[in-house]
Amino acid sequence: MGFNLILFAISLKVAASIPKVKIAVVGFLFLANAQLLLALTTLNKEIFALLGGVLTAKYLYSEKRSKLMLAVVILVSAVARWEQVAILILFLVFDSFLFRRRPWLGVLILVAAITLIYPFAFRILGIDPHALDWLMEDAPTLIWINTVQQAFGFPLVVILKIFMLLTGQLHSPQFYDWNKWWDKFISDAQNWLLLPLGCLAYTIVFTVALYTKRMKLNRPVGLFCVLTLIICAAPPFTQPRYIYAIYTMICIDLARPRELGEGHTLRHSR
């Protein structure tokens, strides 16, 4: 826990070094997510995801993006999850040459690629796409969505899957069955209280970011978050913990003046 607190202090210090960031707002938004309690008090990767998100935001907001800073971001992100590194590399491709002036085109191509790759991946690996349906017997909607996605229907369900990714169990009516909830809470408070509260923070913060137009594709943090949400929505299971890093990035963005953030678009726009 002491080590986690040190990393959290470093995260706040890095966030405070980003121009025009109101550190009190950042601290409040970090604390508003119950996953921070898990990140600080237990042995898990969330504290590295938080630090990786803060360092990524620092890198994206830098006028001169140094290779040393990029190496640090990649190292910390890799300790958290390899997906963070993959998404960062994908973002750099978008930001460098392929989709400089049309990031929306890159997003469409990403959705099209997932649409084609997802069904063929199961076939190539010889895996029955319904083999794990028994694990989702309490989530018939998700089974139906995965069936649509397996039939090359990812564009039809991507928004719904992103919504489910943000809300976790909160969108399920069964979550509000008090008798079942209490029994599961007693045996697993992490998954039945802290993580749902974290998803509530996700939903509120990302809704505010969308309403205030901070999720525009011509803004670095906005594009990075959109790429992450799309990629993390692709697997058959929803894993809200995988978007904890971009939650921290959105918190930092919300703690800066919007008119300032509007000016920090992709490098081709400057």
SULZIKA-V338403 format. One line per field, one symbol per residue. burial: I if it has 9 or more other ideal C-beta (glycine too) atoms within 8 Angstrom, else O. A space follows every 50 residues. Layout:
burial: ???
This chain:
burial: OOOIIOIIOIIIOIIIOIOOIOIOIIIOIIOOIIIIOIIIOOOOOIIIII IIIIIIIIIIIIOOOOOOIIOIIIOIIIOIIOIIIIIIOIIOIIIOOOII OOIOOIIOOIIIOIIIOIIOOIOOOOOOIOOOOOOIOOOOOIIOIIIIII OOIIOOIIOOIIIIIIIIIIOOOOIOOOOOIOOIIOOOOOOIIIIIIIII IIIOIIOIIIOOOIIOIIIIIIIIIIIIIIIIIIOOOIOIIIIIIIIIII IIIIIIOIOIIOOIIIOOOO
